[in-house]
Amino acid sequence: MRWSLVVEYGVGFGLVMSVLFTVAIFAGAYVSRDFLLDDYPPAIQERYAKPKSARGRRVAVWVGVLFWGFCCVPLTVAAMLRLRADLGTDLGFGPAAVAGALMFLTLSVYDLVVLDWIVFAGLRPSLMVLPGTEGMREYRDLRFHAVAALKGSPLILVVGLLSGGVVAGLEAIV
């Protein structure tokens, strides 16, 4: 097994996924600033003092469906098919699980460092600042984002296990 190729595919496709995620986040914020309201620090949510709008709820659903359904799943399938072709053999559970987990790990680290820390906390584009919360120091709360990323980190294992299981199952059938 050429593990360097597995890592290359996991990280490479994870970076592509990260760029698409960035586009999805900014597109969603452009349509409805409050679509990610539940992901803001509690103090910002309190000062904003409004529930997520109906439009924000619809945008959140659509961004989720479009990103996960039309970006993540197809990219994961493409990564596994190309990796299998480049290796010239069945992937099996292990390599597919590692590649899938690395894809999601790459996305998670990118989300934390680039989107949360650099863009959201550092640059704070007006598109991401909720009306009435301008200048709040909680926008710069790096710890809040790190804790949120850690809470979501078990999904890395879940994505890896699902990727490995689906690939191994399909290879056993075909």
Phi, psi and omega in degrees: 000133177266088185294331178298325178290322177299314179296316180301315179293317180299312181288317181298310178291330175296323177291320176299316179299322181295319178296317178295324177297319178300314178300316181298318181296313181291323177296316178298318179293327178294321181282321181206107182304329186267013184294338177252022185311318183293346181264000179276154175304146183306320181297324178290318177299319180296314181293323178299321170058028176228146173287163176301133181292162176301319178297317179299320178295317179296316181296319179300316179296312183295318178297318178298311181297313182294316181292307184290318184281325186250356176242301186295308182297310179298322178294322178294317177298314179299318179299315182293319179294316180292320178297316178300316180295317180292326178282336179073021181203169174300147179282315187077177186295308188303301181298322179294319179295317179296314180298315179297316179295320179294325176299312182287326175297316179299314177299317182295316179293318177299314180301314181294305188286308186280304186286310185285307186281311185281308185282300187293309184277326184269296184283325179046066178298146184303333179298335183259354182265123181287138179305134180088357181244009182304138175080000180294136181293340181295340175297334182264013183281090182294326180298319179306313182291322179296317179296318178298320179295319178296321178296327180273352185297333176300338178296335178299313178295318180299314179298318178298313180296318178296316179300311180297317180295317180295315180297312181298319179296315179294320179294328179290328181281318187274000000 
